[in-house]
Amino acid sequence: MKFIFLDIDGVLNNSKTHDDRKSPVLLDARNMKNLQRIVQITDAKIVLVSSYKDSWVKFTYSGQGIIGRFLVMTFAKYGLSIFDKTESTELFAGRGVGVKKYIKEHETESFVIIDDSSSDYDKEGLIDYWVRPSGEKGGLTKELAKKAIGIISK
């Protein structure tokens, strides 16, 4: 399988995302469309690395927290779904530890990490798989989506 290890803030929103305060999480339509393009071209599954993953529960809608339900509904509007989330069993482990554990435990053909936080990706040897959007520079732009597609397609 192909995986997109996905953060939310700074990736699917940016400094210009309209804040109407009716949503528990700000998501920008352009950023969502860029994620949609990555999934359509690569057929990769979305795995959350975001801190919002704690509100998302696999296999159930009724067990979702408010943020989890919002993510499920909003992703569905773009034909997207969340496949899974990473787990870190070590105290204070970075996101890279969770990604490495996930790819070790799952049949992984290829993957990309899309996260605006540096976490421990360099330390964990994952820098070549990492695309780093910036909320100040538009989040997940078309150019970064193209880069992510290239990494998954190697």
C-alpha positions in Angstrom: 0.0 0.0 0.0 0.9 3.6 -0.4 0.5 6.0 2.5 0.2 9.7 3.1 1.2 10.5 6.7 -0.7 13.7 7.2 -0.7 16.6 9.6 -3.6 19.1 9.5 -2.7 22.6 10.8 -0.3 24.4 8.5 -1.0 21.8 5.8 -4.7 21.8 5.1 -5.1 25.4 6.3 -2.9 28.5 6.1 -2.6 32.1 7.3 -5.4 33.1 4.8 -7.9 30.4 5.7 -11.2 32.1 6.6 -12.0 31.6 10.2 -15.8 31.6 10.6 -15.7 29.9 14.1 -18.4 27.5 13.0 -15.9 24.7 12.5 -13.7 23.0 15.1 -10.8 22.8 12.6 -10.0 25.3 9.9 -9.6 23.6 6.5 -8.9 25.5 3.3 -10.6 24.4 0.1 -7.5 24.8 -2.1 -5.4 22.8 0.3 -8.1 20.1 0.4 -8.2 20.0 -3.4 -4.4 19.6 -3.5 -4.7 16.6 -1.1 -7.5 15.2 -3.2 -5.2 15.4 -6.3 -2.4 13.5 -4.5 -4.8 10.7 -3.5 -6.5 10.5 -7.0 -3.1 10.2 -8.8 -1.4 7.9 -6.3 -4.2 5.9 -4.7 -2.5 6.4 -1.4 -4.2 6.0 1.9 -4.3 8.9 4.5 -2.8 8.1 7.9 -3.0 10.9 10.5 0.1 12.1 12.3 -1.7 15.3 13.5 -2.4 15.8 17.1 -6.1 15.7 15.9 -5.7 12.0 15.5 -6.7 11.5 19.1 -10.2 12.6 18.2 -10.5 10.2 15.3 -11.5 6.5 15.8 -11.1 3.9 13.1 -14.1 1.9 11.9 -16.8 3.9 13.7 -18.5 7.2 13.2 -20.4 7.3 16.4 -17.2 6.9 18.5 -15.6 10.0 16.9 -14.9 13.1 18.9 -16.1 16.4 17.6 -13.0 17.0 15.6 -12.9 13.4 14.3 -16.5 13.7 13.0 -15.7 17.1 11.4 -12.7 15.6 9.6 -14.6 12.6 8.4 -17.4 14.7 7.0 -15.2 17.3 5.4 -12.8 14.8 3.9 -15.9 13.0 2.4 -16.9 16.2 0.6 -13.7 15.8 -1.4 -14.0 12.1 -1.9 -11.4 11.4 0.7 -11.3 9.2 3.8 -8.9 8.7 6.7 -7.6 5.2 6.6 -5.7 5.1 9.9 -3.5 7.0 12.4 -0.1 6.5 13.8 0.5 5.4 17.4 3.5 6.2 19.5 4.0 4.0 22.5 7.1 5.7 23.7 6.7 8.7 26.0 7.5 12.0 24.2 8.2 10.1 21.0 8.2 12.2 17.9 6.0 11.7 14.8 8.8 10.1 12.9 8.9 7.3 15.5 5.2 6.7 14.9 5.7 6.7 11.1 8.6 4.2 11.2 6.6 1.9 13.5 3.6 2.2 11.2 5.5 1.3 8.0 7.2 -1.6 9.8 3.9 -3.0 10.9 2.1 -2.5 7.5 2.8 -3.7 4.0 4.2 -0.4 2.6 5.0 0.1 -1.1 5.7 3.8 -0.7 4.8 6.8 1.4 5.1 10.5 1.9 5.0 12.6 5.1 3.2 15.9 4.7 3.8 17.9 7.9 4.7 21.5 8.6 6.4 20.5 11.9 10.0 19.2 11.7 9.3 16.7 14.5 12.1 14.0 14.4 11.9 13.2 10.7 15.6 14.0 10.2 16.7 12.0 13.2 14.6 9.0 12.1 16.0 9.0 8.6 12.8 10.1 6.9 13.8 13.4 5.5 13.7 12.2 1.9 10.0 11.3 2.4 9.0 14.6 4.0 7.2 17.5 2.3 7.1 20.5 4.6 4.3 23.0 3.9 4.1 26.4 5.6 0.9 28.0 6.8 2.5 31.3 6.0 3.2 30.2 2.5 -0.2 28.7 1.7 -0.1 25.3 3.3 -0.3 22.3 0.9 0.2 24.2 -2.4 0.0 22.7 -6.0 3.8 22.6 -6.1 4.1 20.7 -2.8 1.3 18.3 -4.0 3.4 17.6 -7.1 6.5 17.0 -4.9 4.4 14.6 -2.7 3.2 12.7 -5.8 6.8 12.4 -7.0 7.9 10.9 -3.6 5.1 8.4 -3.5 5.7 7.5 -7.2 9.4 6.6 -6.8 
